[in-house]
Amino acid sequence: MSDIFREVEEDVRREQLKRLWDRYGILVIGVALLIVLGTAGYRGWEWYSARQAAFRGAEFYEAMQMQRAGQTAEAEAAFSEIAASGGGFATLARLSAAASRLEAGDAAGAVSEYDAVSNGAGVEQGLKDVARIRAGYVLLDENDRAGVEQRVAALADDGGPWRNSARELLGLAAYQDGDLEEATRRFDEILADSDTPRDMRTRAQLMATLLAAERAPAEPDTAGSGSVDTGEDTGDAAAEQ
């Protein structure tokens, strides 16, 4: 008797499954195909991205070799092409293109490239800060205090990883401009920071010593005139005797 009930139950289950398949079978097949195609597409994109990254990496290496060989124009063109293509190497290529322009004597072009990186959308904040610091050094060589301050002043705040590099730039720019008080303040900030690297601390100490000497008031020289007066008095007294 139990076998009969079992057979009836299996027949009912098969009938229910058949109805479900007739109703939703096409949908199930479609979902399955989407999963397969989606997985295949994702794997294909991964392969393509890896291939493109390897290709751009090889191009970047070749451009770096040109730069090291002194072929600045060729290197700049190669870096610019990589930067225009986008991708992971684009920002590094723009920074390298700026360095090539600077080596070729185009300071304005280098600053323009650095500004493009520091203001670029989607660029990591760390690379933006690097671009600002590098632009600051270029502008320091150009004696452009306002340009230096515009790019690095915000990086000099406490806690930032580039604070002491920014302070050094601001101090040197102020010194070039004759603002000894501001220059002293910036180098004192570097010396007061326990995390300042040794080389930078040494430079800051040298600048602080130089600034202290330049800011010291000149002492009047009165010793010479006093000795002359004393000699004249002695001579007169001897003549009278």
QUIKA-V568966 format. One record per residue. N is the residue number from 1. D_CENTER is the distance of its C-alpha to the mean C-alpha in whole Angstrom. Layout:
N&D_CENTER, N&D_CENTER
This chain:
1&83, 2&80, 3&79, 4&80, 5&78, 6&75, 7&76, 8&76, 9&72, 10&71, 11&72, 12&71, 13&67, 14&68, 15&69, 16&66, 17&63, 18&65, 19&65, 20&61, 21&60, 22&62, 23&60, 24&57, 25&57, 26&55, 27&52, 28&52, 29&52, 30&49, 31&47, 32&47, 33&46, 34&43, 35&42, 36&43, 37&41, 38&38, 39&38, 40&38, 41&36, 42&33, 43&34, 44&34, 45&30, 46&29, 47&31, 48&29, 49&26, 50&26, 51&28, 52&25, 53&22, 54&24, 55&25, 56&21, 57&20, 58&23, 59&22, 60&19, 61&20, 62&23, 63&20, 64&19, 65&22, 66&23, 67&20, 68&21, 69&25, 70&24, 71&25, 72&22, 73&23, 74&24, 75&21, 76&19, 77&22, 78&21, 79&17, 80&18, 81&21, 82&19, 83&16, 84&19, 85&21, 86&18, 87&18, 88&15, 89&15, 90&14, 91&10, 92&10, 93&13, 94&12, 95&9, 96&12, 97&14, 98&13, 99&13, 100&17, 101&17, 102&16, 103&19, 104&21, 105&21, 106&20, 107&18, 108&18, 109&17, 110&14, 111&13, 112&14, 113&12, 114&9, 115&11, 116&12, 117&9, 118&8, 119&11, 120&12, 121&14, 122&14, 123&10, 124&9, 125&8, 126&5, 127&4, 128&5, 129&3, 130&1, 131&4, 132&6, 133&6, 134&7, 135&10, 136&11, 137&12, 138&14, 139&15, 140&17, 141&18, 142&20, 143&21, 144&20, 145&19, 146&19, 147&16, 148&14, 149&16, 150&15, 151&11, 152&11, 153&14, 154&13, 155&11, 156&14, 157&16, 158&17, 159&16, 160&12, 161&10, 162&9, 163&12, 164&14, 165&11, 166&11, 167&15, 168&16, 169&14, 170&17, 171&19, 172&20, 173&19, 174&22, 175&24, 176&24, 177&25, 178&28, 179&27, 180&28, 181&28, 182&25, 183&23, 184&26, 185&24, 186&21, 187&22, 188&24, 189&21, 190&20, 191&23, 192&24, 193&21, 194&22, 195&19, 196&18, 197&18, 198&21, 199&20, 200&18, 201&21, 202&23, 203&22, 204&22, 205&26, 206&26, 207&25, 208&27, 209&30, 210&30, 211&29, 212&32, 213&34, 214&34, 215&34, 216&38, 217&41, 218&43, 219&46, 220&50, 221&52, 222&55, 223&57, 224&58, 225&60, 226&62, 227&63, 228&64, 229&66, 230&68, 231&69, 232&71, 233&72, 234&74, 235&75, 236&77, 237&79, 238&80, 239&81, 240&83, 241&85
